[in-house]
């Protein structure tokens, strides 16, 4: 699988009831754990003081990432994504090949 750096920003639509936001956030946590178990979500960070996340995700290609991985997130309809394909750097200390 290929790796992607993904910046996700979630914007809750005006007028959304707090119960719906809570429900989606709880479901998002469950889905993130499932994707991590499948090897699709490798790492995830939140910049200090910001409501966005940065993560390393794995997928067959960008279409697979958008449709089957990110598209499966309960908050996805409220998200914008900046996707950057990654490749190994020759000086990466974690490189295995």
BELGIFEN-V380743 format. One record per residue. N is the residue number from 1. RES is the residue in three letters. PHI is phi in degrees with one decimal (NA if undefined). Layout:
N RES PHI
N RES PHI
This chain:
1 UNK NA
2 UNK -89.7
3 UNK -107.6
4 UNK -136.4
5 UNK -88.5
6 UNK -125.3
7 UNK -103.1
8 UNK -113.2
9 UNK -122.5
10 UNK -105.7
11 UNK -125.3
12 UNK -73.9
13 UNK -61.0
14 UNK -54.4
15 UNK 87.3
16 UNK -71.8
17 UNK -68.3
18 UNK -61.2
19 UNK -63.7
20 UNK -68.5
21 UNK -62.2
22 UNK -61.1
23 UNK -62.5
24 UNK -66.9
25 UNK -64.5
26 UNK -64.8
27 UNK -66.0
28 UNK -62.2
29 UNK -61.9
30 UNK -63.2
31 UNK -66.0
32 UNK -60.4
33 UNK -64.3
34 UNK -62.7
35 UNK -65.4
36 UNK -65.4
37 UNK -61.6
38 UNK -79.0
39 UNK 81.9
40 UNK -86.4
41 UNK -105.7
42 UNK -94.2
43 UNK -144.2
44 UNK -148.8
45 UNK -130.5
46 UNK -124.8
47 UNK -58.4
48 UNK -55.5
49 UNK 76.0
50 UNK -121.2
51 UNK -105.9
52 UNK -141.1
53 UNK -133.6
54 UNK -123.7
55 UNK -147.3
56 UNK -104.4
57 UNK -119.1
58 UNK -124.2
59 UNK -158.4
60 UNK -64.7
61 UNK -161.8
62 UNK -65.8
63 UNK -62.8
64 UNK -61.4
65 UNK -60.0
66 UNK -68.3
67 UNK -82.6
68 UNK -97.6
69 UNK -102.8
70 UNK -62.0
71 UNK -63.8
72 UNK -88.2
73 UNK -76.1
74 UNK -59.3
75 UNK -89.1
76 UNK -50.9
77 UNK -61.2
78 UNK -103.3
79 UNK -105.2
80 UNK -116.0
81 UNK -130.5
82 UNK -112.2
83 UNK -113.1
84 UNK -122.9
85 UNK -65.3
86 UNK -117.8
87 UNK -137.6
88 UNK -65.1
89 UNK -94.3
90 UNK -58.7
91 UNK -100.5
92 UNK -64.5
93 UNK -66.5
94 UNK -95.4
95 UNK -63.0
96 UNK -110.4
97 UNK -107.9
